[in-house]
Every structure is written in C-alpha cells, then in structure tokens.
C-alpha cells in the first residue's frame, strides 16, 4: 500500500489536471460511498463508461458525460484522454464499452483501480483493493489538486417543457422528455440497443440505479430485470423500464409475473 501511495502521489503532483473514469465494477464491489467521497473532496472531473452509467451522482458539477472511445463527444474525450492523469475505477474493456477498442488513454498517465490490484503507469501493486485505493486517493487528492479548476457543469434540464402536439415524435424529442422524467432514486432498466444507447445520453439525477448489460448485449433482459429489481426494492421505489418491442417479445411472459406480484413499473418503448 505504501508503494502504491508513493507512486500515485508522484503522478498527482501540484496542479495536475485529473479526470476520474468510472465503470461498472465500482458498483459491483460496493465502493460507491468511497468513490463519492473522492469525487467530492477533490477538484476532479468525472466521466463514466457506458456500463458505468448510474454509478456516480451525475448531478455533480464535475460530471462531464459518457466516455466511449472514439465515438465519445469531443469534450468528453478530451477530458479523459488529454488530462495529466486519468484515474480508472473498475474499468471493464469490451467492444461496446470502449468504442470498439478505440480508447486513447495513455498508460503512463493512468492510475488503474481494480478489485484486487492497482496500477500506476507501468507499475502494478497486488493486493490493493478498490476500497483501499479509493480511501488513499481521497487523502492524496485535496492537497495535490488544490489549484485545479472544476470541470464544466453538466446540469440536468429543469423539467418537461411544453411541446406542439403536431411535432413528430423523434428520437431527440423522446430522449429529451424521458431524461427530464427521471427522478432521484429511480431504478432504470434499459434493454440493449436503442433503449440503452438513448439512455446513456441523458444526465441522470442522484441515487439512480441503472440496470443494463452492454457487455453481453442480450436483448430481452430488461423486462425480467425490472421485475426482479422492483421485487427486491422497497415498495415505494419507482422503477422505469426502457425497452423495444422486439426485446420485450422475448420475455413478455414476465408481464404476468409483474401483474401477479402487484408491481407497477413504468414501461417506456423508444420510437422505431
């Protein structure tokens, strides 16, 4: 641990511009509280991968968006690839999570935090867990990065705006309205395809949990997933399912389970 801290401190020198890139293993290994502490202590920018959607509080002023390699928005790509240091938290590399393996993060500028090890550039430190590494970085960051300006604000829209009823239903219109519809604490299940890729473009409110699986890309997952999640959650927690008609037909029998158990998820199909 001491060697990891020393190596990280050398990279996080005074004035370094740093972005934290968060992926799904941060949620899988239960380190959201430690991650949140790090993000709120330091003047850091934060981005998520597609499969990391919903892991961090996207209402934070430092949230810059979704990083997906070469198909990222230019400003997000710059914030991840061109800064002095990128801290990767629980990164999982697969084609749909890396823009078809087009990520451009330089290894010499990467602090990688993994479930049972950490890396700083080419150095690897076995036995350093995600929780331990995040705790140590939270102690290092405030002094090291005191002069770094915060990232640009990524504020959410205030709420639904009036629309002309004659306006054609489009992808842009639907996703804008759906992004405004989400509330803090929602469970959002998004099936693979249009449903998921429309969702990741929205800036989500705090304490939202996203259920998706872009790694396997198996359609039909969302309907039983939202049923199971709502069964496990407190009765007053709202659940929203975004799913296309083709995916829904694969597991449509789960609507019977939803009815039998008295569940009431909100089901939203994207336009075709």
Buried (B, 14 or more C-beta within 10 A) or exposed (E): BEEBBEBBBEBBEEEBBBBBBBBBBBBEBEBBEBBBBBBEBBBBBBBBBBBBBBBBBBBBEBBBBBBBBEEBBEEBBEBBBBBBBBBBBBBBEBEBBBBEEEBEBEEEBBBBBBBEBBBBBEEEBEEBBBBBBBBBBBBBBEEBBEEBEEBBEBEBEEEEEEEEEEEEEEBEEBBBBBBBBBEEBBBBBBBBBBBBBBBBBBBBBBEBBBBBBBBEBEBBBBBBBBBBBBBEBEEEEBBBBBBBEEBBEBBEEBBEBBEEEEBEBEBBBBEE
